[in-house]
Amino acid sequence: MSVDVGAVPRQKPKNFPLYRTVAGFVRDPLRQLERISTEGDGRLIRLDLGASRPYLATHPDHVQQVLRREAENFQRDGVFWRPLRDLMGDSILAEGAEWEHSKRTLQPVFTTRNVNRLTGLMAEAINDAVDALDEPAREGRPIDVLPEMGRIVNETVIKVLFGDKISPADADRLIPTFDQIATSISFRFLLPFVPRAIPLPGDRAFKDAVRVMDEVLFDLVARYRDDPGDGSDIFTALCQAPTEDGGPPDDRWIRDNLLAMFATSTETTTLALTWLWPLLHDHPDVEDRLVAEIDGVVGGARVRPEHLPELPYVTRVVQELLRLYPVGWMFPRMATRPTVLGGVPIEPGDPVLISPFLTHRLASVWDRPLEFDPERFTPENSRKRHRYAYFPFGGGPHQCLGRHVFNVEAQMILTSILSRFRPSLSETISAMPRIGATLRPRQSLEMTLTPVGRER
């Protein structure tokens, strides 16, 4: 579907020329984008980045048109998608036939029925992973939040979604390697139009990390592709997927999807849970209410799937957490046919940037947008909102397959930790994250956990 360009009143986008923006982008690109978004106030924005002039769409109507109504026109392609395409190839993060094949293969793993079947295993894995926090808590030793949240998430995901086929030794190589990829890709993500022949900071670290990632993943493919088991996990689904002509799947296709699914199923939850603790530190009333709800439902027990329906405030806290810090902060698209967006003619090849981070912080869309307030997500308040005012998992045909897994996992981890410990930050951190492929804290974050003193 495309729009009849002649039938829509023409408007001009709000332009931000390079001379007005370059100093801000050099100092702090994410804060500069937020300033631009605030000034644009929902209008379609044209960014002059010198070598590229993408549109920035933040109004929920425009987001809905790009991600849903004209999803077939706005493709995951173009210069701003190049860094991810280079990394993850013909995977679930591709476009066209490759994406459709990967989605058909992986979708059964993420059906509500299968996720519900796995929640008992997920709760067991989470409780076991949180057990490892007992020792530093008893000793009063601070934990480094990002790697500890990553450890809990990775142990859970490996056991539940990857059928426990990734050994501890493999995980010890994969996890830090992926962290290296996520940080070293930042300059290529920010400056995708710079030719590969021109070196940028992080290029060598990125290549080294991809080499290690390939060694681990191709070895796993060789080990399991002929005997992946009979489970409903990602490994089994990929290794048993026939190609369009009925042949066995290609090693590279399995590798690409393993990497894409490992990245999306671990990075989102890890970083969301990392941002949670500074927010609770700054909002003790929210933490007190969370603790009261968890104490009343979970008590001295270990968290179980049946607890979750009785924890509505936990659900709202996680939803508000993803409003302020959606880990997938930017969704680049490229128009393939002429259309009109916000009254502005869009031509084939034009890049359009969609950002949950920016839309979620628009004052014209959200009351008190920078304030952490879980009450935004009561059923009554949620019904009043535009469908695309809040889209941390994207929307339309490319909406994240694992969104239900994320919600269950994040709620269980949060509940398990607060049922056992009371957190205390060693120091506060900057509210603005560091820009890159995902939103990471600018500095490490340490936290001390005090046991609540229950018998277990």
C-alpha positions in Angstrom: 0.0 0.0 0.0 1.2 3.5 -0.7 -0.5 6.9 -0.5 -1.6 9.0 -3.4 0.8 11.8 -3.1 -1.4 14.2 -5.0 -4.3 13.7 -2.6 -2.6 14.8 0.6 -1.9 18.5 1.4 1.8 19.2 1.1 3.8 20.5 4.0 7.5 21.1 4.7 9.4 19.1 7.3 11.1 20.9 10.1 14.7 21.2 9.0 17.7 21.0 11.2 20.8 22.0 9.1 24.2 20.7 9.9 25.6 24.1 11.1 22.9 24.1 13.9 23.4 20.6 15.0 27.0 19.4 14.5 28.4 20.8 17.8 25.6 19.1 19.8 26.0 15.8 17.9 29.8 15.8 18.7 29.3 16.5 22.4 26.3 14.2 23.1 24.4 12.8 20.1 21.5 11.3 22.1 20.8 14.5 24.0 21.0 16.5 20.8 18.5 14.2 19.2 16.2 14.7 22.2 16.5 18.5 21.8 15.7 18.2 18.1 12.7 16.0 18.8 11.4 18.3 21.5 11.7 21.3 19.2 10.0 19.4 16.4 7.1 18.5 18.8 5.8 15.7 16.6 6.3 17.3 13.2 8.3 15.3 10.6 11.9 16.4 11.0 14.7 16.5 8.3 18.2 16.0 9.7 21.1 17.3 7.7 24.0 15.1 8.7 26.1 16.1 5.8 26.5 12.8 3.9 22.9 11.8 4.7 19.6 13.7 5.2 17.2 11.2 7.0 13.7 12.0 8.2 12.9 11.6 11.9 9.3 10.6 12.6 8.2 10.8 16.2 4.4 11.5 16.1 2.4 8.3 16.9 0.4 8.7 13.6 3.6 8.8 11.6 5.1 5.9 13.5 2.0 3.8 12.8 2.1 4.6 9.1 5.8 3.5 8.9 5.7 0.4 11.1 2.2 -0.9 10.3 0.0 0.8 7.6 2.8 1.0 5.0 5.2 -1.5 6.5 5.8 -3.1 3.0 6.9 0.3 1.7 9.3 1.2 4.6 11.8 -1.6 4.5 14.6 -2.5 7.0 17.2 -1.4 4.4 19.4 1.5 3.6 22.5 3.0 5.1 21.2 3.2 8.7 20.4 -0.5 8.7 23.7 -1.5 7.3 25.6 -2.1 10.6 23.0 -4.6 11.8 22.6 -6.3 8.4 26.4 -6.7 8.2 26.4 -8.3 11.6 23.4 -10.6 11.5 23.0 -11.3 7.8 19.9 -13.1 6.5 18.3 -13.6 9.8 15.0 -12.6 11.6 16.5 -9.1 11.4 16.6 -9.1 7.6 13.9 -8.2 5.2 11.9 -9.9 2.5 12.0 -13.7 1.9 14.9 -14.2 4.3 12.9 -12.5 7.1 9.7 -14.4 6.3 11.6 -17.8 6.4 13.2 -17.0 9.7 10.0 -15.7 11.2 8.1 -18.9 10.2 10.8 -21.0 11.7 11.1 -19.2 15.0 7.5 -18.1 15.7 6.4 -21.5 17.3 9.1 -21.0 20.0 7.5 -17.7 21.0 3.8 -18.5 20.9 2.0 -17.7 24.2 1.3 -21.4 24.6 4.9 -22.4 24.4 6.1 -19.5 26.6 3.6 -20.5 29.2 4.8 -24.0 29.0 8.3 -22.8 29.7 7.6 -20.4 32.5 8.2 -23.1 35.2 11.6 -23.8 33.8 12.2 -20.1 33.5 11.3 -19.5 37.2 13.6 -22.3 38.2 16.5 -20.9 36.2 15.9 -17.4 37.5 15.8 -18.5 41.2 19.0 -20.5 40.8 20.8 -17.6 39.1 19.7 -15.1 41.8 21.0 -17.6 44.5 24.5 -16.5 43.4 23.8 -13.0 44.8 23.5 -14.4 48.4 27.3 -14.5 48.9 28.1 -10.8 48.0 24.9 -9.8 49.9 26.0 -11.6 53.1 29.5 -10.1 52.8 28.3 -6.6 52.1 30.2 -6.6 48.9 28.9 -4.4 46.1 28.0 -6.0 42.7 28.6 -4.5 39.3 25.0 -4.3 38.1 25.3 -4.6 34.3 27.3 -7.9 34.3 25.3 -9.3 37.2 22.0 -8.6 35.5 23.6 -10.1 32.3 24.6 -13.2 34.1 21.1 -13.8 35.5 19.5 -13.2 32.1 22.0 -15.2 30.1 21.8 -18.3 32.4 18.0 -18.1 32.1 17.9 -17.6 28.3 20.5 -20.3 27.6 18.5 -22.8 29.7 15.1 -22.0 28.5 15.3 -20.6 24.9 18.5 -22.4 23.7 17.7 -25.8 25.3 20.8 -25.7 27.5 22.9 -26.4 24.5 25.3 -23.5 25.1 27.9 -24.8 27.6 29.3 -22.6 30.5 32.6 -22.5 28.5 30.8 -21.3 25.4 28.8 -18.8 27.4 32.0 -17.4 29.0 33.2 -16.6 25.4 29.9 -15.5 24.0 28.8 -13.0 26.6 31.8 -10.7 26.9 32.2 -11.0 23.1 28.7 -9.7 22.5 29.3 -6.9 25.0 32.4 -6.0 22.9 30.3 -6.0 19.7 27.6 -3.9 21.2 30.0 -1.2 22.3 32.5 -1.3 19.4 29.7 -0.9 16.8 28.7 2.5 18.2 30.6 4.7 15.7 29.4 2.6 12.7 25.9 2.9 14.1 26.1 6.6 14.5 28.0 7.2 11.2 26.7 4.5 8.9 27.4 6.5 5.8 31.2 6.5 6.4 32.7 4.1 3.8 34.2 0.9 5.2 37.6 1.9 3.7 37.8 4.7 6.2 38.6 3.3 9.7 36.6 4.4 12.7 37.2 3.8 16.4 36.0 0.4 17.4 36.5 -1.3 14.0 39.3 -3.6 15.0 37.6 -4.5 18.3 34.4 -5.2 16.4 36.2 -7.5 13.9 38.0 -9.4 16.7 34.7 -9.9 18.5 32.9 -11.1 15.4 35.7 -13.6 14.8 35.3 -15.1 18.3 31.5 -15.1 18.0 31.8 -17.0 14.7 34.1 -19.6 16.2 31.7 -20.3 19.0 28.5 -20.2 16.9 29.7 -22.3 14.0 31.1 -24.8 16.4 27.7 -25.0 18.1 26.0 -25.4 14.7 28.4 -28.3 13.7 27.8 -29.9 17.1 24.0 -29.9 17.1 22.7 -29.5 13.5 22.3 -33.2 13.0 21.0 -34.0 16.5 19.3 -30.8 17.8 17.0 -32.7 20.1 13.2 -32.7 20.1 12.6 -29.6 22.2 10.8 -26.4 21.4 13.9 -24.2 21.7 15.6 -21.9 19.2 18.4 -24.4 18.4 16.0 -27.2 17.6 13.8 -25.0 15.5 16.6 -23.6 13.4 18.4 -26.9 12.9 15.2 -28.7 11.8 14.0 -25.9 9.5 14.0 -27.0 5.8 14.9 -24.5 3.1 12.4 -23.5 0.5 13.4 -26.4 -1.8 13.2 -28.9 1.1 16.9 -29.2 1.8 18.8 -28.8 5.1 19.4 -25.3 6.4 22.6 -23.5 5.6 25.2 -23.2 8.4 25.4 -19.5 7.9 21.7 -19.0 8.1 21.6 -20.9 11.4 24.5 -18.8 12.7 22.9 -15.5 11.7 19.7 -16.4 13.5 21.4 -17.7 16.6 23.3 -14.5 16.9 20.2 -12.4 16.2 18.1 -14.3 18.8 20.9 -14.4 21.4 21.4 -10.7 21.1 17.7 -9.7 21.2 16.8 -12.2 23.9 19.6 -11.1 26.3 20.5 -7.5 25.6 17.0 -6.1 26.1 16.3 -7.7 29.4 19.8 -7.1 30.8 19.9 -3.4 30.0 16.3 -2.8 31.1 17.0 -4.4 34.5 20.2 -2.3 34.7 18.3 0.9 34.3 15.7 -0.2 36.9 17.8 0.3 40.0 18.7 4.0 39.5 15.0 4.7 38.9 14.0 2.9 42.1 16.8 4.8 43.9 15.4 8.1 42.8 11.8 7.0 43.5 11.7 5.3 46.9 7.9 5.5 47.0 7.8 3.2 43.9 10.3 0.8 45.5 8.3 0.7 48.8 5.1 -0.1 46.9 6.9 -2.8 44.8 8.3 -4.4 47.9 4.9 -4.3 49.7 3.2 -6.0 46.7 6.0 -8.7 46.4 6.0 -9.4 50.1 2.3 -9.8 50.1 2.2 -12.2 47.2 5.5 -14.1 47.2 6.3 -13.9 51.0 9.2 -16.1 51.8 8.8 -18.4 48.8 10.7 -18.5 45.6 9.0 -16.8 42.7 6.7 -19.0 40.6 4.7 -18.4 37.4 1.4 -18.3 39.3 2.7 -15.3 41.3 2.8 -13.0 38.2 -1.0 -12.4 37.7 -1.1 -11.2 41.3 1.7 -8.6 40.8 0.0 -5.9 38.7 2.3 -3.1 40.0 5.4 -5.2 39.1 4.0 -5.3 35.5 3.4 -1.5 35.4 6.9 -0.8 36.7 8.4 -2.9 33.9 6.2 -1.1 31.3 7.2 2.3 32.6 10.9 1.3 32.7 10.7 0.5 29.0 9.0 3.7 28.2 12.0 5.7 29.6 14.7 3.3 28.5 13.5 1.3 25.4 16.7 -0.7 24.6 15.9 -0.9 20.9 16.0 2.9 20.8 16.1 3.4 17.0 14.4 1.6 14.1 15.8 2.7 10.7 13.7 2.3 7.6 14.0 3.2 3.9 11.1 4.1 1.6 10.8 2.0 -1.5 8.0 3.8 -3.2 6.7 7.4 -3.3 4.4 8.3 -0.4 3.4 11.1 2.0 4.3 11.2 5.7 2.9 13.9 7.8 2.1 15.9 4.7 5.7 15.6 3.4 6.4 13.8 0.2 8.7 10.9 0.7 10.7 9.6 -2.3 12.1 6.0 -2.8 15.5 5.7 -1.1 14.7 8.3 1.6 15.8 7.0 5.1 13.2 7.4 7.9 14.2 7.0 11.5 11.7 5.9 14.1 12.7 6.2 17.8 10.7 4.8 20.8 13.1 6.7 23.0 12.1 10.0 21.5 8.4 9.3 21.0 8.1 8.1 24.6 9.5 11.4 25.8 7.4 13.8 23.7 5.4 16.3 25.9 2.7 16.5 23.3 2.1 12.7 23.7 2.9 12.1 27.4 2.1 14.1 30.5 5.3 14.8 32.5 7.3 12.7 30.0 10.6 12.6 31.9 9.0 11.5 35.2 9.0 7.8 36.2 5.4 7.0 37.0 4.2 3.4 36.7 0.6 4.6 37.1 0.6 5.6 33.4 0.0 1.9 32.7 -3.1 1.2 34.7 -5.7 -0.4 32.4 -7.7 2.9 32.4 -4.8 5.1 31.4 -3.5 2.6 28.8 -6.9 2.6 27.0 -6.6 6.4 26.5 -3.3 6.3 24.6 -2.6 6.1 20.9 -1.6 2.6 19.9 1.8 3.9 18.8 2.5 6.3 21.6 4.3 3.3 23.3 6.1 0.8 21.2 9.2 -0.6 22.9 9.1 -3.8 20.9 8.4 -2.1 17.5 5.1 -2.7 15.7 3.5 -4.1 12.7 4.8 -7.3 11.0 8.3 -6.8 12.5 7.2 -6.5 16.1 9.6 -8.4 18.3 8.7 -12.1 18.6 10.1 -12.3 22.1 8.1 -9.5 23.8 6.1 -12.0 25.9 9.3 -13.8 27.0 10.8 -10.4 28.0 7.8 -9.4 30.1 7.7 -12.7 32.0 11.4 -12.9 32.5 11.9 -9.3 33.6 9.0 -9.5 36.0 10.3 -12.7 37.5 13.9 -11.4 37.9 12.7 -8.2 39.5 10.4 -10.1 41.8 13.0 -12.7 42.8 15.6 -10.0 43.6 13.3 -7.8 45.7 11.8 -10.7 47.5 15.3 -11.5 48.9 17.2 -8.3 49.0 17.0 -4.5 49.5 19.2 -2.7 47.0 21.3 0.4 47.7 23.3 2.2 44.9 26.9 3.1 45.7 26.3 6.3 43.7 23.9 7.7 41.2 24.6 7.7 37.5 23.8 10.0 34.6 20.1 9.8 33.6 21.1 9.9 29.9 22.5 6.7 28.4 25.4 6.3 26.0 24.2 6.0 22.4 25.0 3.0 20.2 23.2 0.0 18.9 21.5 -0.2 22.3 21.2 2.2 25.3 23.9 1.5 27.8 24.9 3.4 31.0 27.7 5.9 30.5 29.6 4.4 33.5 29.5 1.2 35.6 26.9 1.0 38.3 27.6 -0.7 41.7 24.9 -1.8 44.1 24.9 -3.4 47.6 22.2 -5.9 48.4 21.0 -6.4 51.9 19.4 -9.7 52.7 15.9 -9.4 54.1 16.6 -12.1 56.6 14.1 -14.8 55.7 14.6 -18.5 56.1 14.9 -20.3 52.8 
